[in-house]
Amino acid sequence: MREKLRLSDLNVLYVCLDAKHGTNSHRTLSDVITFRNMGGNPLLICRKNSFIDKATEVQDIRRIHIDAKGGWRASLELYKTVRQLVKQEQLDLVHCYNYLPLMVLGFALKGEVRIPLVYTCNEDVSEKYIPFWHDYFITRVDQILCFSPVLEDKVIDSLPINPRKVCFIGAGLEFPNENAVCELNDTNWKVCCFVKPDEDNIEKFLPLFLALPLIKDENKKIILTFITMGSWYQHPHYELFKRAVLERGLEHQISFYPRSWGSETLAQQHLLISLQSKSPFEDFELEAILNNVPVLLPRTAARTDLLQNGTLGLTYQSGDIRELKTKALDILANYKQFQQSLTRAIPDLKEKHHFDQYASELYQHYERLSLQRLRFSLKRHVPFTSKS
């Protein structure tokens, strides 16, 4: 008889130590809220005053804060916190979204055969993995979930883990019901750039500032729009960005969009330009593609795979102003062809990255791993009796 497990009975610990807004924190926030709404008992460990800390406070999610400065003190604090939760029997599963905390979690869960450990990977683990020292903690992970098939292959090649423990799960995005297409008879080319709601690094945008005057079209004017989450007037660094635009004399080419990032906003754009990111994959880039907007992205293996060999957009070497300009003009010059490729590709992308599909697979992993660990723990504690 197969054991029955109700996910709503599980106490799941989510661990995300990202300080700022990004795909990891966005994914964690969505997972925590969804699990809470289905009746589960989530608990989040995060940095105090981080993006995800403020976002989950609004949602009234239980949180435990870790030293925001990081380093060995934060690791020790994380270890003590997890061990205390284990002793209080408040943990049934741990889901982590960063590579480095896995080392601490693997050590804290040593001997706890009942508790599965899941890791969502959206980082280049080959740069962080240290042979021998990390091997034990990596093998303690029960499942690694990847947003991209390229990341899945890279994890298998880089880490000493059974390939069956690694799988592609998609980005888990909500999609628009209908994809509005920006008409070609607009008097201007509308180019947009997403600015994270806590972005304060203006140097990151310098290549775009320098390339923009070089992106010229004989028939249409190029207008760059900065779009953020919510209103720009609520962005903590709005004045910093505004001053940077004025100092470079770009106020006639750059505008700050008053409405929040979303499908209706994207439907009015011809091109998204994404800038340097530590992550090999950003969910807002996929959102643009799913709204029929060609994209120009920093070159990584995951992004190249997403763009299907240049049919949905192009990539450029991060920081290369000349290539950024050339590729942007290429997309605008062949805008109609890119639109046709996007229309053909969107149904398949929706199937791979739809939120419903993602959530279904995630909870199947939760249930399967919990039952496997439960059976294993029961088997270990069955007393041995010899035959007389």
Buried (B, 14 or more C-beta within 10 A) or exposed (E): EEEEBEBEEBBBBBBBBBBBBBBBBBBBBBBBBBBBEEEBBBBBBBBEEBBBBBBBEEEEBEBBBBBBEEEEEBBEBBBEBBBEBBEEEEBBBBBBBBBBBBBBBBBBBEEBBBBBBBBBBBBBBEEBBEEEEBBEBBBBBBBBBBBBBBBBBBBBEBBEBEEEBBBBBBBBBEBBEEBEBBEEEEEEBBBBBBBBBBBEEBEBBBBBBBBBEBBEEEEBEBBBBBBBBEEBEEBEBBEEBBEBBEEBEBEEBBBBBEEBBEBEBBBBBBBBBBBEBEBBBBBBBBBBBBBBBBBBBBBBBBBBBBBBEBBBBBBBEBEBBEBBBBBBBBBBEEBEEBBEBBEEBBEEBBEBBBBEBBBEBBBEBBBBBBBEBBEEEEEEEEEEEEEE
